[in-house]
Amino acid sequence: MNAYTRFCAALSRWSLRAAVVGLIVLVVCVQWQVLGRYLLNDSPTWTEPFALLLVLYITGLAVAVGVRDAGHLGMESLVVLLPQGAQRVAEGLIHLCVLAFAVLMGYAGWEWLTLKWDEPKPMLGVPEGLDYLPLVISGVLMGLFCVEHLLALWRGQAVEPTGV
């Protein structure tokens, strides 16, 4: 395993663990909302917007890990019908398309992040631009993972899925 693959594997493991921690915090946050609303009759105002923000981060990290582990939607059933050489070309095109999407997503996320950074998020008091940071993070991670797949394809190797 080369250094770039080890780096991407470590990023993927970190992303997956961060998504799991975020999911645990999300469950606790929603439970606190339910407890406050139905048992204490005093619903906290911050739990719903915080939970929504957590969903954005969890989804962005999980999608990036899905790209590295090739868990995203693909046309594998069509690709396997092609001859061996054409399969490699099709796989390369798929990874290039996902890379293009990742770059566009990261760029658009950065544009929105900088545009909305000075607006405070109601109920939380944090910048509204934090809603768009997961797009940037996920776009960068997806781009790195797509490059890893392209390099592995060029070398005739496979990318090992993330082990936690």
VENJOGI-V864489 format. One line per field, one symbol per residue. psi: psi as a letter, one per 40 degrees, with the letter a starting at -180 (. if undefined). burial: b if it has 24 or more other ideal C-beta (glycine too) atoms within 12 Angstrom, else e. Layout:
# VENJOGI-V864489
psi=???
burial=???
This chain:
# VENJOGI-V864489
psi=hidddddddddddddddddddddddddddddddddddddefghhdeddddddddddddddddddddddefeihifddddeeiiddddddddddddddddddddddddddddddddedehihiddeiideddeddddddddddddddddddddddefiihhihh.
burial=eeeebeebbebbbebbebbeebeeebeebeebbeeeeeeeeeeeeebbbbbbbbbbbbbbbbbbbbbbbbebeeeeeeeeeeeeeeeeebbeebbeebbebbbebbeebbebbeeeeeeeeeeeeeeebbbbbbbbbbbbbbbbbbbbbbbbbeeeeebeebee
